[in-house]
Amino acid sequence: MRGFIEEQKARCADSGGPLRTIPLPSVDAWEYRRVLGNFISGVTIVTGMHEDQPVGLACQSFSALSLDPPLVLFCVAKSSSTWPRIEAAGQFAVNVLSDHQVAVCKQFGRPGPDKFEGVAWQPAGRTGSPIIDGVVGWVECETEAVIEGGDHWIVTGRVVDLDAYPRDPLTFFRGSFNQEWREGAY
């Protein structure tokens, strides 16, 4: 039995007519952020090495993807100046930040070359990607695929090593980090 899309394509081909695209209503960007901001997320720093120098970017759109094979994914803005340098290495680490690393998150969330200034890290065993000291956990990956997704890239990585520590995670909810929203700042 063919799926719905295949049936519709076959029907259009049989009739000689084109497959029509139905326009979707536009979504207000502010409303989109307001509604999706109600989904609490962890906060990560994606790191890599470029020309023997550590590079990294803040990222809250990170998720497990598959157990077999072990895959993760994250999304990064196409406008990122850091992602092309991480991508060129073909490998990266995802550092899951702990609740005391708000300053680290803000440092990696801004543009500029000095993101690692004052940040202690160790090279991951398999890829050499930076593992930031004090994180909740880290996942070391080889780049599996990079897919276009609107104004972002969807990056999948094959997990080659990982570890976790007994610390509380940094979270983001309604535009605030966990210390802020727990105190009612939203």
PyMOL commands that set and color helices and strands:
alter all, ss='L'
color gray80, all
select helices_A, chain A and resi 4-15+29-36+83-89+102-109+178-182
alter helices_A, ss='H'
color red, helices_A
select strands_A, chain A and resi 41-42+44-50+53-59+62-66+71-77+91-96+121-123+130-132+137-149+152-164+171-173+176-177
alter strands_A, ss='S'
color yellow, strands_A
deselect
rebuild
show_as cartoon
